C-alpha cells in the first residue's frame, strides 16, 4: 500500500481518454460537472475511478476496432508491411509512412535470421518470434514498452475523440440541450490527427523490434 496503484500508462492511456468521455457526457447532457467551482474529495475520487473505468472500456473497443479490424483487416499490420507485403491499393498514398517497408537489405537479413532458426512464417508470426527473442534483454524490453505506451495512448485518445465527435453531432441533431457543431468538428479533427500519431508509434514499435532482430547474432553463436 506504499505505492500509488496507477502507473504512468494508466494515467495517460486510461484516465485521459476516460476524462474525454466524461467531459463529453457532461457537455451533451448538461450535467454541470465542469461548471462547479469546488468538488468534494469523495466526489473527486468517484470521478477519477469513473474516468479510469471509462478509459478501460475505451481501450477495449479501440483495440478491437482500430487495431484488429481497421489495421488487421484493412490497412494491414506493420509487421507485414515492414517485411515487404504490399499495402492495399489506394491506401499507400493516404498512409505513405505507415506503409513504407524496411530497406531491402534489412528485410533480407531478417529472413536469413528466421531461416537460421527454422522459422518459415512472415508477418505477425515473425514478429512474435522476434519479440520473444529480443525482449529477453530488459533494456530492449523497456525501450519497446515506451513505444507500446505511446501507441496505446494515441489509439485510446483517437477513439475517445472520435466517439466525442459522433456523440456531439447526434446531440446537435436530436439532443434536448443545445450543443455546437464546432466542438464536433474539432473533436473529429483531433481524432484524425491522433490516428496518424497512433500509426506512427505502432509502426515504430515493430520497426524497432525488427531492426534489433536483424542485427541479432546468428543462431548458435550466443545463448538465446
Phi, psi and omega in degrees: 000005182271003180237150176291131185286357180254132173273174177299321179296322177303316183294308187284323185270328184256304183296320182295312181292323177295325178295321177300318180294317179294320179296323178294316178298320179297319181289314184290321184264000180053050181283334176088008180297319184286344181267356182286134178287322181228142178238127179297154183299321180293317180292325178296317177297319178300317180293322178296315179296318180296318178296320179296316178295315178299324178297321178292323177296316177298317180299322180296311183285325179293322177295315182293315185277315183278313187280317187264331180265299185294312181276316184293325185252339184247295182286333187082148184282152181298333178298332177273315183293322180296329181269012170103001177293135185290135176289164178292145184300133178092341182267338182297329180286318181291326184235059188300311182293321181295324184273357183288127181279171172292158174304149184303318181295325178291319177299319179295321178296320178296317179298319178295322177298316180296316180297322181293341180252010176073025179255119182260344184283157176239188177066226185295325178296320177294322178299313181296320177298313181294323181298314181298328182279309186292321185281006172294339176270124186296324181294317178292323177300317180295320179295317178294323178299327178297316177293322178298316179296322179295312182288329176295318178297310182292326177296312181294318180291323175302313181294319181298315179290328175296316176296319179300315180299317181293315182296317180294322179296317178295317180296326178296325183276320188232356185287156181284343182246143181289127174232160188255141179301326188299329179288327175293316180295318179297317179297320179295319179295318178295320180298316179296317179298315179293331177296318177294324176293322176300314179299320180301309184283330177294318176294318182296329178300309178289324180301311180298318181296313182293326177297317178296319182292323181298326181263010180291145178302145180303153181303132177096347182272336177225161176286124183250000000 
